[in-house]
Amino acid sequence: MSTVAEQPLPTGRRGPWAAMFAVCFTQAVVLLDTTAVNVAVPSVAHGLHAGMDQVLWMINAYLLAYAVLLATGGRLGDLFGPRRIFLIGLAVFVLASAACGAAQTPEQAIIARVFQGVGGALQTPQAMAIITRMFPADRRGAALGVWGSFAGIVAAAGPTLGGLMVSWLGWRGIFYLNLPVGLIGSVLVVLLVPRLASARRRRIDLLGSAVLTVGMLGVVYGLIEGPPHHWGALLGPLTTPVVIAAGVLLLGVFLLVERGRQERDPLVPFTILRNRNFTVMAVVVSVLPCGLGGVLLLTPLYLQEVQKFSAFRAGLLIAAAPLVSIFVAPYSGKLCDRFGGKYVMVAGLLLFGTGIGLLAGLIRTQSGWAALLPGLFFVGLGMGVAFAPAGVVAFARIPPEMSGAASGVFNTTRLCGSLLGSASVAALLQAQLSHGGVTHAVRVTYLLPVAVLAAGALVTLLVRPDPVEEPAPPTVDEVSEPTGSRA
């Protein structure tokens, strides 16, 4: 695949750190909506006179559209430029947020949430693509450390911030707040992020996109609907396992379709899948949201049901973990730059698992909130150490012109890991609640993410990484172009 002539990246106010600030600030609206909206469920149900099924679909419609289109969104960034697709995704997301805030019926809100997911799927893969293409290998670890820390903090703090926004602005305020943030962010992106080179040929793999979308739809829909339907019937003989199996089968068909398109702008270039570093890390990274999701589900349940905390107080206590990760993540990235990401990743996963294990071992029905602090400290330490190395190792040898497709696949596996982990944790929790009290159920269920994180650490430790080579330098297709003149 040909690209335009490479030229050095301009510095000054369009330097890489300024560009990353613009990307991080703007992506906050997507990250917040992934978790913050959940706490507004009661207010949304009351305000729109919606049933619980409708309210749950306001959450799931976003996740569904977001998950199934991530890979496609990433590849569009390769073909048309990551900054252009980032801004288009942001515009779609902000307009859909306005529509959601103005919704008068549950159906209107659900449709608006679908378009929010579309905008998020276009925007999210471009963030990692921009960062990996703008920073050289010797500084990429520190950059991904800062970005990973930011993403983890915003996602983990989403419920607390969401609760505050609902209290101050009402449930519609959560969506309307995206408008000024998105507007400011778009200005920052236009001013600070240069136009990175895109492919000269712009042929979209429509067949591959359609097959992948339907396949992912089956898998993600089945994972979302499995727990509330107890993994049983959805419609007549159609069960959630059947839907998931059909989705997996279509993903196999997708690979066959892509195999025949490798010379014609495929949706997923097999070059990235043949890269052992990328493939292993794309799998291993899926265990991180399982661990984080377990903490965010089980810890508030224990605090509110056993310790009788309010949702706001529980959120503040849990925020201790991302607070620790703020100070750790940049150093994790620097360690990756110096020693490589493999052993840093193993250390982060083990620290993360140790923190959850401490939560399981120290909480009791009569213990106070302070019993959670050692576990939350190690969870934050693990989050800060583990989030950066996966990206550093995975993208070390990815060609710049394929960084969007790689980012889309990487984020898709991470989100699928989150959904699968959440479903597994919820199923085990439900089973344990039928045999004992809340404290017992939470303590036993904590052990599932501990086991998953330990397995991820073992896989990372046993796999021999490919030698890392410096990828081609980042490029822009119009260095002399005035700042902000084109998207």
TORLUM-35403 format. One record per residue (C-alpha): residue number from 1; x, y, z. Coordinates in Angstrom, 2 decimals. Example, Ala and Ser with C-alpha at 12.3 -4.5 7.8 and 13.67 -1.06 7.14 Angstrom:
2
R   pos      east     north        up
R     1     12.30     -4.50      7.80
R     2     13.67     -1.06      7.14
//
This chain:
487
R   pos      east     north        up
R     1      0.00      0.00      0.00
R     2      1.54      3.25     -1.03
R     3      1.69      6.34      1.07
R     4      2.70      9.88      0.41
R     5      6.30     10.97      0.72
R     6      7.53     10.91      4.31
R     7      8.62     14.11      5.95
R     8      9.63     14.86      9.51
R     9      6.86     15.69     11.91
R    10      6.63     19.41     12.67
R    11      7.42     20.56     16.17
R    12      6.35     23.57     18.20
R    13      2.73     23.86     19.18
R    14      1.97     20.90     16.93
R    15      4.47     18.71     18.78
R    16      3.53     15.20     19.89
R    17      2.78     15.98     23.55
R    18      0.47     18.84     22.65
R    19     -1.28     16.60     20.14
R    20     -1.70     13.86     22.76
R    21     -3.20     16.37     25.19
R    22     -5.78     17.33     22.57
R    23     -6.60     13.68     21.85
R    24     -6.89     12.74     25.54
R    25     -9.05     15.74     26.39
R    26    -11.40     15.02     23.52
R    27    -11.61     11.29     24.08
R    28    -12.80     11.92     27.63
R    29    -16.36     12.34     26.37
R    30    -16.38      8.80     24.96
R    31    -14.69      7.23     27.98
R    32    -17.02      8.96     30.42
R    33    -20.15      7.89     28.58
R    34    -19.02      4.27     28.69
R    35    -19.35      4.14     32.49
R    36    -20.92      7.37     33.77
R    37    -24.35      6.85     32.20
R    38    -24.94      3.70     34.26
R    39    -25.51      5.70     37.46
R    40    -28.20      7.78     35.73
R    41    -30.41      4.73     35.09
R    42    -32.99      5.49     37.81
R    43    -33.26      9.15     36.76
R    44    -33.58      8.23     33.07
R    45    -36.26      5.65     33.83
R    46    -38.26      8.19     35.83
R    47    -37.77     11.08     33.38
R    48    -38.79      9.12     30.26
R    49    -41.29      6.81     31.97
R    50    -39.25      3.91     30.68
R    51    -39.35      0.28     31.70
R    52    -36.20     -1.42     32.94
R    53    -35.73     -3.29     29.65
R    54    -35.80      0.00     27.77
R    55    -33.35      1.64     30.16
R    56    -30.95     -1.29     29.89
R    57    -31.06     -0.98     26.12
R    58    -30.08      2.68     26.45
R    59    -26.83      1.33     27.91
R    60    -26.46     -1.74     25.70
R    61    -27.30      0.01     22.41
R    62    -24.22      2.18     22.87
R    63    -21.96     -0.76     23.72
R    64    -23.32     -2.82     20.84
R    65    -22.72     -0.19     18.14
R    66    -19.38      0.74     19.69
R    67    -18.05     -2.83     19.79
R    68    -19.11     -4.02     16.34
R    69    -17.66     -1.01     14.48
R    70    -14.30     -0.53     16.21
R    71    -12.29     -2.51     13.64
R    72    -14.01     -0.75     10.74
R    73    -13.45      2.64     12.36
R    74     -9.76      1.89     12.80
R    75     -9.30      0.92      9.16
R    76    -11.09      4.05      7.96
R    77     -8.43      6.03      9.81
R    78     -5.71      4.29      7.79
R    79     -7.49      4.99      4.50
R    80     -8.62      8.58      5.06
R    81     -6.31      9.86      7.80
R    82     -6.71      9.40     11.57
R    83     -7.31     13.08     12.33
R    84    -10.13     13.36      9.76
R    85    -11.93     10.23     11.03
R    86    -11.32     11.29     14.66
R    87    -13.08     14.60     14.01
R    88    -15.93     12.94     12.09
R    89    -16.44     10.48     14.94
R    90    -16.41     13.32     17.45
R    91    -19.02     15.25     15.46
R    92    -21.30     12.20     15.25
R    93    -20.86     11.55     18.96
R    94    -21.61     15.14     20.01
R    95    -24.69     15.44     17.78
R    96    -25.98     12.12     19.10
R    97    -25.37     13.35     22.66
R    98    -27.52     16.39     21.96
R    99    -30.25     14.14     20.56
R   100    -30.05     11.89     23.59
R   101    -30.33     14.83     25.99
R   102    -33.36     16.11     24.09
R   103    -35.09     12.70     23.85
R   104    -38.74     12.64     24.87
R   105    -39.32      8.89     24.59
R   106    -37.22      5.81     25.43
R   107    -37.11      4.86     21.74
R   108    -35.59      8.22     20.80
R   109    -32.94      7.84     23.49
R   110    -32.05      4.31     22.34
R   111    -31.61      5.44     18.71
R   112    -29.45      8.37     19.83
R   113    -27.31      6.01     21.92
R   114    -26.73      3.83     18.85
R   115    -25.32      6.85     17.00
R   116    -23.21      7.72     20.04
R   117    -21.70      4.25     19.75
R   118    -21.02      4.80     16.05
R   119    -19.23      8.07     16.81
R   120    -17.22      6.45     19.59
R   121    -16.19      3.57     17.33
R   122    -14.91      6.01     14.70
R   123    -13.04      8.09     17.26
R   124    -11.47      5.64     19.71
R   125     -9.09      3.69     17.40
R   126     -7.64      6.93     16.04
R   127     -6.37      7.98     19.48
R   128     -3.90      5.12     19.77
R   129     -3.05      5.36     16.04
R   130     -2.18      9.06     16.39
R   131     -0.03      8.46     19.47
R   132      1.89      5.49     18.05
R   133      2.57      7.32     14.79
R   134      3.66     10.62     16.35
R   135      6.05      9.30     19.00
R   136      9.33      7.52     18.15
R   137      9.94      4.11     19.69
R   138     12.19      5.43     22.47
R   139      9.42      7.75     23.75
R   140      6.35      5.73     22.85
R   141      6.28      3.87     26.16
R   142      6.06      7.05     28.21
R   143      3.38      8.43     25.90
R   144      1.26      5.27     26.02
R   145      1.76      5.22     29.78
R   146      0.26      8.68     30.13
R   147     -2.55      7.83     27.71
R   148     -3.28      4.50     29.42
R   149     -3.30      6.17     32.81
R   150     -5.71      8.81     31.58
R   151     -8.03      6.24     29.98
R   152     -8.07      4.03     33.06
R   153     -8.66      6.94     35.43
R   154    -11.52      8.40     33.42
R   155    -13.20      5.02     32.98
R   156    -12.82      4.10     36.65
R   157    -13.92      7.54     37.86
R   158    -16.91      7.55     35.48
R   159    -19.49      6.35     38.04
R   160    -18.37      8.95     40.60
R   161    -18.39     11.80     38.06
R   162    -21.68     10.53     36.66
R   163    -23.26     10.64     40.09
R   164    -22.08     14.21     40.60
R   165    -23.39     15.33     37.21
R   166    -26.79     13.73     37.78
R   167    -27.01     15.46     41.16
R   168    -26.08     18.88     39.76
R   169    -27.40     18.86     36.19
R   170    -29.97     16.07     36.03
R   171    -29.68     13.06     33.72
R   172    -29.94     15.19     30.58
R   173    -26.94     17.18     31.77
R   174    -24.67     14.12     31.35
R   175    -25.35     14.25     27.61
R   176    -25.49     18.03     27.15
R   177    -22.12     18.40     28.86
R   178    -20.59     16.58     25.88
R   179    -21.42     19.53     23.62
R   180    -18.99     22.15     25.04
R   181    -16.35     19.51     25.76
R   182    -16.63     18.19     22.20
R   183    -16.50     21.69     20.71
R   184    -13.40     22.65     22.68
R   185    -11.82     19.29     21.89
R   186    -12.43     19.62     18.16
R   187    -10.71     23.02     18.15
R   188     -7.74     21.58     20.02
R   189     -7.46     18.66     17.61
R   190     -7.58     20.91     14.54
R   191     -4.93     23.23     16.01
R   192     -2.58     20.70     17.61
R   193     -2.86     17.41     15.71
R   194     -1.22     17.35     12.26
R   195     -2.60     15.49      9.25
R   196     -0.78     12.17      9.33
R   197     -0.29     10.46      5.99
R   198     -3.06      8.22      4.67
R   199     -3.21      5.76      1.81
R   200     -3.41      7.07     -1.75
R   201     -5.83      4.29     -2.67
R   202     -9.07      4.51     -0.73
R   203    -11.05      1.36     -1.35
R   204    -13.32      0.33      1.49
R   205    -13.74     -3.39      2.10
R   206    -17.55     -3.37      2.15
R   207    -18.01     -7.15      2.17
R   208    -15.50     -7.64      4.96
R   209    -17.05     -4.80      6.97
R   210    -20.54     -6.30      6.59
R   211    -19.51     -9.83      7.60
R   212    -17.43     -8.59     10.54
R   213    -20.22     -6.30     11.74
R   214    -22.84     -9.07     11.70
R   215    -20.44    -11.54     13.33
R   216    -19.48     -9.11     16.09
R   217    -23.15     -8.25     16.50
R   218    -23.93    -11.88     17.29
R   219    -21.06    -12.28     19.76
R   220    -21.56     -8.99     21.59
R   221    -25.36     -9.21     21.61
R   222    -25.15    -12.70     23.06
R   223    -22.71    -11.61     25.77
R   224    -24.89     -8.63     26.70
R   225    -28.20    -10.51     26.73
R   226    -26.85    -13.75     28.21
R   227    -26.95    -12.87     31.94
R   228    -30.47    -11.30     32.01
R   229    -31.84    -14.29     30.05
R   230    -29.85    -16.77     32.17
R   231    -28.14    -17.93     28.96
R   232    -31.46    -19.31     27.75
R   233    -34.03    -18.49     25.09
R   234    -34.16    -15.09     23.41
R   235    -36.87    -15.79     20.84
R   236    -38.39    -19.27     20.51
R   237    -35.58    -21.83     20.03
R   238    -33.01    -19.06     19.55
R   239    -30.78    -19.02     22.66
R   240    -27.89    -16.77     23.61
R   241    -25.29    -19.56     23.13
R   242    -26.67    -20.15     19.62
R   243    -26.39    -16.43     18.81
R   244    -22.81    -16.32     20.11
R   245    -21.90    -19.48     18.17
R   246    -23.37    -18.01     14.98
R   247    -21.36    -14.84     15.54
R   248    -18.13    -16.83     16.01
R   249    -18.90    -18.80     12.83
R   250    -19.33    -15.57     10.88
R   251    -16.02    -14.29     12.26
R   252    -14.46    -17.41     10.74
R   253    -16.15    -16.57      7.43
R   254    -14.76    -13.05      7.78
R   255    -11.21    -14.41      7.99
R   256    -11.79    -16.37      4.78
R   257    -13.12    -13.25      3.06
R   258    -10.12    -11.24      4.20
R   259     -7.71    -13.93      3.06
R   260     -8.78    -13.26     -0.52
R   261     -8.50     -9.47     -0.18
R   262     -4.99     -9.05      1.19
R   263     -3.83     -7.31     -1.99
R   264     -6.90     -5.07     -2.23
R   265     -7.05     -2.86      0.90
R   266     -8.42     -5.47      3.34
R   267    -10.30     -4.40      6.44
R   268     -7.82     -6.34      8.59
R   269     -4.36     -6.75      6.99
R   270     -3.02    -10.15      8.02
R   271      0.40     -8.55      8.44
R   272     -0.67     -7.28     11.84
R   273     -2.01    -10.69     12.89
R   274      1.24    -12.41     11.87
R   275      3.07    -10.12     14.27
R   276      3.38    -12.32     17.36
R   277      3.84     -9.37     19.71
R   278      0.63     -7.76     18.53
R   279     -1.48    -10.93     18.50
R   280     -0.42    -12.05     21.98
R   281     -0.90     -8.61     23.50
R   282     -4.28     -8.19     21.79
R   283     -5.39    -11.35     23.62
R   284     -3.69    -10.61     26.93
R   285     -5.02     -7.04     27.07
R   286     -8.55     -8.47     27.30
R   287     -7.86     -9.61     30.88
R   288     -7.32     -6.04     32.13
R   289    -10.95     -4.88     31.77
R   290    -12.06     -8.16     33.34
R   291    -10.07     -7.26     36.45
R   292    -11.20     -3.64     36.45
R   293    -14.82     -4.60     35.76
R   294    -14.76     -7.05     38.66
R   295    -13.52     -4.34     41.02
R   296    -16.08     -1.79     39.79
R   297    -18.97     -4.26     40.12
R   298    -18.13     -6.09     43.34
R   299    -16.60     -3.35     45.49
R   300    -19.56     -0.91     45.27
R   301    -21.92     -3.83     45.95
R   302    -20.06     -4.70     49.14
R   303    -19.79     -1.08     50.27
R   304    -23.45     -0.25     49.64
R   305    -25.09     -3.50     50.73
R   306    -22.84     -4.43     53.66
R   307    -21.19     -1.20     54.82
R   308    -24.28      0.89     53.93
R   309    -22.31      3.48     51.97
R   310    -24.10      5.82     49.61
R   311    -23.25      5.43     45.92
R   312    -21.29      8.68     46.05
R   313    -19.22      7.65     49.11
R   314    -18.53      4.26     47.56
R   315    -17.36      5.93     44.36
R   316    -15.04      8.24     46.27
R   317    -13.41      5.33     48.11
R   318    -12.94      3.30     44.92
R   319    -11.34      6.37     43.31
R   320     -8.28      5.64     45.48
R   321     -7.20      3.02     42.92
R   322     -7.12      5.27     39.84
R   323     -5.56      7.99     41.99
R   324     -2.59      5.71     42.66
R   325     -2.33      4.81     38.98
R   326     -1.97      8.51     38.02
R   327      1.48      8.62     39.59
R   328      2.60      5.18     38.45
R   329      1.63      4.94     34.76
R   330      4.18      7.43     33.31
R   331      7.01      5.56     35.06
R   332      5.66      2.28     33.73
R   333      5.96      3.63     30.20
R   334      9.54      4.75     30.82
R   335     10.41      1.28     32.15
R   336      9.01     -0.18     28.94
R   337     11.20      2.16     26.90
R   338     14.25      1.05     28.88
R   339     13.71     -2.68     29.53
R   340     10.96     -3.71     27.10
R   341      7.32     -4.26     27.89
R   342      7.12     -8.02     28.55
R   343      8.31     -8.14     32.14
R   344      6.71     -4.82     33.02
R   345      3.40     -6.26     31.76
R   346      3.84     -9.40     33.87
R   347      4.60     -7.31     36.96
R   348      1.53     -5.13     36.37
R   349     -0.81     -8.09     35.95
R   350      0.52     -9.73     39.12
R   351      0.20     -6.51     41.11
R   352     -3.34     -6.07     39.81
R   353     -4.24     -9.63     40.79
R   354     -2.59     -9.20     44.20
R   355     -4.74     -6.14     44.88
R   356     -7.97     -7.99     44.07
R   357     -6.77    -10.95     46.13
R   358     -6.22     -8.63     49.10
R   359     -9.75     -7.28     48.68
R   360    -11.06    -10.84     48.81
R   361     -8.94    -11.77     51.81
R   362     -9.44     -8.71     54.00
R   363    -13.11     -7.80     53.75
R   364    -15.50     -9.13     56.38
R   365    -19.09     -8.32     57.26
R   366    -17.92     -6.42     60.34
R   367    -14.76     -4.89     58.90
R   368    -14.64     -1.17     58.21
R   369    -13.91      0.60     54.96
R   370    -10.20      0.82     55.82
R   371     -9.88     -2.91     55.14
R   372    -10.25     -2.15     51.44
R   373     -7.37      0.33     51.24
R   374     -4.46     -2.15     50.88
R   375     -6.27     -3.94     48.07
R   376     -7.25     -0.72     46.31
R   377     -3.65      0.51     46.57
R   378     -2.30     -2.57     44.79
R   379     -5.15     -2.47     42.25
R   380     -4.14      1.11     41.40
R   381     -0.48      0.10     41.28
R   382     -1.30     -2.75     38.92
R   383     -3.48     -0.54     36.73
R   384     -0.73      2.02     36.42
R   385      1.94     -0.56     35.59
R   386     -0.08     -2.86     33.29
R   387     -1.96     -0.55     30.93
R   388      1.05      0.92     29.07
R   389      3.16     -2.20     28.27
R   390      0.47     -3.95     26.22
R   391      0.33     -1.09     23.74
R   392      4.11     -0.65     23.68
R   393      4.76     -4.31     22.87
R   394      1.80     -4.68     20.49
R   395      2.58     -1.64     18.32
R   396      6.39     -1.84     18.32
R   397      6.53     -3.29     14.78
R   398      3.20     -2.20     13.31
R   399      3.68     -0.16     10.09
R   400      2.27      3.37     10.41
R   401     -0.14      2.87      7.52
R   402     -1.76     -0.02      9.42
R   403     -1.86      1.54     12.88
R   404     -5.57      2.35     12.63
R   405     -6.56     -1.20     11.70
R   406     -4.33     -2.54     14.47
R   407     -5.84     -0.13     16.98
R   408     -9.35     -1.18     15.96
R   409     -8.56     -4.88     16.45
R   410     -6.72     -4.15     19.72
R   411     -9.64     -2.17     21.15
R   412    -12.15     -4.76     19.94
R   413    -10.46     -7.59     21.80
R   414    -10.20     -5.43     24.90
R   415    -13.92     -4.58     24.79
R   416    -14.89     -8.21     24.14
R   417    -12.76     -9.16     27.14
R   418    -14.65     -6.59     29.19
R   419    -18.03     -7.96     28.11
R   420    -17.03    -11.60     28.61
R   421    -15.45    -10.81     31.97
R   422    -18.49     -8.85     33.15
R   423    -20.82    -11.67     32.11
R   424    -18.66    -14.28     33.89
R   425    -18.34    -12.20     37.07
R   426    -22.08    -11.52     37.12
R   427    -22.91    -15.21     36.61
R   428    -20.58    -16.35     39.41
R   429    -21.85    -13.60     41.72
R   430    -25.45    -14.62     41.13
R   431    -24.62    -18.26     41.85
R   432    -22.81    -17.37     45.07
R   433    -25.60    -15.10     46.30
R   434    -27.93    -18.09     46.25
R   435    -25.60    -19.94     48.67
R   436    -24.69    -17.20     51.14
R   437    -24.67    -13.51     52.05
R   438    -23.28    -10.61     50.07
R   439    -19.87    -10.62     51.75
R   440    -19.33    -14.32     51.03
R   441    -20.49    -13.94     47.43
R   442    -18.24    -10.93     46.78
R   443    -15.19    -12.61     48.34
R   444    -15.56    -15.74     46.24
R   445    -16.32    -13.85     43.03
R   446    -13.21    -11.69     43.46
R   447    -11.18    -14.86     42.84
R   448    -12.34    -15.08     39.21
R   449    -10.57    -11.90     38.01
R   450     -7.56    -12.90     40.13
R   451     -7.34    -16.18     38.18
R   452     -7.83    -14.42     34.83
R   453     -5.08    -11.88     35.56
R   454     -2.71    -14.65     36.71
R   455     -3.39    -16.55     33.47
R   456     -2.63    -13.42     31.46
R   457      0.65    -12.97     33.33
R   458      1.61    -16.61     32.68
R   459      0.87    -16.35     28.94
R   460      2.88    -13.13     28.70
R   461      5.80    -14.70     30.58
R   462      5.92    -17.88     28.50
R   463      5.63    -16.31     25.04
R   464      8.95    -15.32     23.47
R   465      8.51    -11.86     21.92
R   466      9.67    -11.01     18.44
R   467     12.73     -8.75     18.24
R   468     11.65     -5.13     18.25
R   469     12.65     -2.94     15.35
R   470     12.18      0.78     14.96
R   471      9.17      1.33     12.67
R   472      9.11      3.87      9.90
R   473      9.10      7.47     11.17
R   474      5.77      9.28     11.47
R   475      4.73     11.37      8.51
R   476      2.41     14.15      7.50
R   477      1.13     14.64      4.00
R   478      1.23     18.42      4.06
R   479      3.82     19.81      6.43
R   480      3.55     23.26      4.97
R   481     -0.22     23.32      5.38
R   482     -1.40     26.11      7.73
R   483     -2.46     24.80     11.11
R   484     -6.14     23.89     11.22
R   485     -6.77     24.66      7.59
R   486     -7.94     21.15      6.72
R   487     -9.46     18.31      8.71
//
